[in-house]
Amino acid sequence: MKNSKPLGKLIAIGGNEDKGTYPNPRTKKKYYLNFFELGILKRVILESGKEDPRIEVITTASMIPEEVARIYVSSFTMLNCNNVGILDIRVPEDALYPEYVERLKQADIVMFSGATSRA
């Protein structure tokens, strides 16, 4: 290996991650935490070292990729990350699209969702 210096960080989250705490608009209880302040997605953003990183989400493993994609876009938006894209990779050949390759090169964070399905 010529260059063994890591190009980034790998954060293995595991399954059913806690995306953070949502406020309940039906109660009059005050919430003192910002959205997702204690959730893993906030930590992922912090590890990127950027305030509004470029994020690409890949939902290939999910049985409901569109639904999972919407959840991640919404979650990152609540954390003031507005530069989020979804890479719709369903078969191995999709990963070779030049547009997708370029987007991955530009990404600060690449998030792979887990194998979610409807209960």
Backbone torsions as a table, in degrees:
resi	resn	phi	psi	omega
1	MET	NA	122.6	-179.2
2	LYS	-72.8	-52.3	-178.5
3	ASN	-119.5	105.1	-178.4
4	SER	-98.9	10.5	177.9
5	LYS	-73.1	128.6	179.1
6	PRO	-62.5	143.8	178.8
7	LEU	-90.9	-10.7	-179.1
8	GLY	-173.0	-163.2	-178.9
9	LYS	-114.8	145.3	173.4
10	LEU	-110.5	121.7	178.4
11	ILE	-115.1	105.4	178.9
12	ALA	-86.7	115.0	-173.3
13	ILE	-92.0	-38.1	-175.1
14	GLY	93.4	-167.9	-175.8
15	GLY	-94.0	155.7	173.8
16	ASN	51.7	52.0	-177.5
17	GLU	-66.4	150.6	174.9
18	ASP	-81.3	108.6	-178.6
19	LYS	-77.2	-9.3	178.4
20	GLY	130.5	-172.4	-175.4
21	THR	-105.5	128.5	175.3
22	TYR	-97.3	143.2	172.0
23	PRO	-76.7	154.2	177.6
24	ASN	-103.5	107.0	-176.2
25	PRO	-67.2	-14.5	-178.4
26	ARG	-80.4	-16.2	-179.6
27	THR	-103.7	161.0	178.1
28	LYS	-95.7	7.6	-179.5
29	LYS	-65.9	136.3	177.9
30	LYS	-83.1	139.7	176.0
31	TYR	-108.7	126.4	-176.9
32	TYR	-97.4	-8.0	178.7
33	LEU	-95.9	145.1	171.0
34	ASN	-70.8	158.0	176.5
35	PHE	-52.7	133.8	172.0
36	PHE	62.1	17.9	-176.8
37	GLU	-58.4	-36.1	-178.3
38	LEU	-102.6	0.9	-176.8
39	GLY	-81.4	161.6	-177.4
40	ILE	-66.0	-30.7	-178.8
41	LEU	-65.6	-35.6	175.6
42	LYS	-61.7	-40.7	179.1
43	ARG	-65.5	-40.6	178.0
44	VAL	-59.4	-44.9	179.4
45	ILE	-62.7	-45.1	178.8
46	LEU	-59.1	-40.8	-179.6
47	GLU	-66.1	-22.8	178.5
48	SER	-69.7	-25.0	-179.3
49	GLY	79.5	9.1	-179.6
50	LYS	-124.0	150.9	-179.7
51	GLU	-74.0	-41.7	179.2
52	ASP	-132.2	74.7	-175.7
53	PRO	-69.7	157.0	172.4
54	ARG	-79.1	120.5	-176.2
55	ILE	-119.0	132.0	171.7
56	GLU	-116.4	129.4	179.8
57	VAL	-109.9	130.9	178.8
58	ILE	-116.1	119.2	-174.7
59	THR	-109.2	24.6	-175.6
60	THR	-53.2	-39.5	-174.6
61	ALA	-72.7	-13.6	-174.2
62	SER	-85.8	146.9	173.9
63	MET	-80.3	-14.5	-179.6
64	ILE	-129.6	63.1	-171.5
65	PRO	-60.4	-37.0	-178.7
66	GLU	-66.2	-42.4	-179.8
67	GLU	-65.9	-44.2	178.9
68	VAL	-63.4	-40.6	179.1
69	ALA	-59.8	-45.0	179.5
70	ARG	-61.0	-39.3	-179.7
71	ILE	-64.1	-44.6	-179.6
72	TYR	-67.9	-41.3	178.0
73	VAL	-61.0	-45.6	179.1
74	SER	-62.2	-43.9	-178.8
75	SER	-63.1	-46.4	179.3
76	PHE	-67.7	-34.1	177.2
77	THR	-62.9	-40.4	177.8
78	MET	-62.6	-21.6	178.6
79	LEU	-96.9	17.1	179.1
80	ASN	65.3	26.9	173.0
81	CYS	-103.8	109.8	-174.6
82	ASN	-110.8	6.4	-178.5
83	ASN	-111.0	63.6	-174.4
84	VAL	-115.9	131.1	176.9
85	GLY	-124.2	159.1	177.7
86	ILE	-115.4	126.9	174.7
87	LEU	-97.7	109.7	-176.0
88	ASP	-85.3	80.8	-177.6
89	ILE	-104.0	109.4	-177.9
90	ARG	-105.5	-31.0	179.5
91	VAL	-131.1	155.8	-176.5
92	PRO	-52.0	-34.8	-178.6
93	GLU	-64.4	-29.4	178.8
94	ASP	-59.8	-31.3	-177.7
95	ALA	-68.0	-12.8	-178.3
96	LEU	-93.8	-1.9	178.5
97	TYR	-56.4	128.2	-179.8
98	PRO	-54.6	-37.8	179.0
99	GLU	-61.8	-42.9	-179.4
100	TYR	-66.9	-42.2	178.8
101	VAL	-60.0	-43.5	179.8
102	GLU	-66.1	-41.4	178.8
103	ARG	-63.0	-38.2	177.5
104	LEU	-65.4	-37.8	178.2
105	LYS	-63.6	-33.3	-177.8
106	GLN	-85.7	-12.5	-174.0
107	ALA	-73.5	141.9	171.0
108	ASP	-88.5	-30.9	-179.6
109	ILE	-135.2	135.5	171.6
110	VAL	-120.9	119.0	-175.7
111	MET	-109.9	121.5	173.8
112	PHE	-100.1	123.0	177.7
113	SER	-80.3	166.2	179.0
114	GLY	-87.0	-174.2	-178.1
115	ALA	-87.9	78.4	-178.1
116	THR	-89.3	146.8	174.6
117	SER	-142.5	167.6	177.4
118	ARG	-73.3	140.4	180.0
119	ALA	-83.4	NA	NA
